[in-house]
Amino acid sequence: MNPLQISMDDVKKAREVLSGVARKTPANLGLGRVLQNKGIYLKYENFQLTGSFKIRGAMNKLNSLTEEERARGVIAASAGNHAQGVAFGASKLGIQSTIVMPMAAPLIKVTATKAYGADVILHGRYFDEAFQEAKRLADEKGYVFIHPYQDPYVIAGQGTIGHEIFEALPQMKSVVIPIGGGGLISGIAYVLKNLNPQIKIYGVVSDQTPGMMEMKTGEHHVQPQFISTIADGIAVKNPSKEMFETYINKYVDDIVAVNDNEIAQAIVYCMEVEKVITEGSGAAGLAAVLNGKLDLPDPSLVLLCGGNIDLNTVSSVIEAGLRKQGRLTRISVIVNDLPGTLAEITNIFANERANVLDVIHDRVSPELGLRQTRIDFLLETMSLEHVANIKKTLREEKIWILEK
């Protein structure tokens, strides 16, 4: 028998364990016209305790431990959300917890994990390296290892979301779910396909860690040597073949990839239109929808699975999201360094109704002539079409635009 395989009875038991602990999160029609016109519902698992769905699987697993196992203490590896779920659950049950997190884990998640009572160890550049260190420490110290996804209790705990979706919205024709290690989509897909085999399940990965998508499509690309993504919660370089074969290949209909700019756009959309905060991995599913990666039937649901965004990254995320919409743009020009040139260019922006937010002069770069200057403008604009019109006017006025 496959040790990862769960049953609907396992999910029912998980719901009983989580009753009074995990929140039953809302699922509502999106506020924005873009989503309303398509009949897209959002399930706000970013409102969950500890800020993500991870408390469900972690608490269900911790509750299954024997007294002897609890006395040994537990250890987990996580980019942040599983860490908080394990730390919170362990503290609630009186279990000592140790969490190994990658060095690049968002500060907000490191701080929160410590606040929930865990001993935090920072190790490795990526999740996979932190994972190996946690396994080593488990063997050395005798801790019980709490796997972030490859565990039947964890999968059943995440599967309780599927029950909530079906009870609230039995008419759903498809559900969109981010994929990291695969525990979340496995649990939800298993439950929903059992309750309604016709429902479509779509997964979304980061384009920097497309391993699970490549398993599904049979395609293989050269993976970047260094991963840097705002979707740290789904940045799993080497996904599990066991998870794929047990659940994802059977129950997930398709998987698509999104990039950081698309995710940033979705985060900004959530802030501005839906009035909620999401993190990078939590907004990946919505990023796929906003960018037309999936042809969804009406009605469909997108899971916002986490809201623990690092405030240190918010400003850069907002800028990237606004750039993706054409509402913020950077234009660099090279002009003769003569009196009145700057006024000429800013008059063009004024006539085009673009707001100048910042100006930087560069007269010393080696590519510039002796009488030339480079000027970098940060502009507040209205749309991608507006940006194109501004550049068209600059070219008509014989102003040299530096294209990236």
FENPE-V524552 format. One record per helix or strand of 2 or more residues. SS is the DSSP state (a for helix, b for strand). FROM is the first residue (numbers start at 1). TO is the last residue. Records with the same first field share a line. If there is no record, write none. Layout:
# FENPE-V524552
SS = FROM-TO + FROM-TO
This chain:
# FENPE-V524552
a = 8-18 + 33-38 + 45-47 + 49-51 + 54-63 + 67-72 + 81-93 + 107-115 + 127-141 + 152-168 + 183-195 + 211-217 + 232-234 + 241-251 + 260-274 + 281-290 + 311-325 + 341-351 + 384-396
b = 27-29 + 40-44 + 74-77 + 97-101 + 119-122 + 144-145 + 174-178 + 200-206 + 254-258 + 300-304 + 328-336 + 355-362 + 372-380 + 400-402
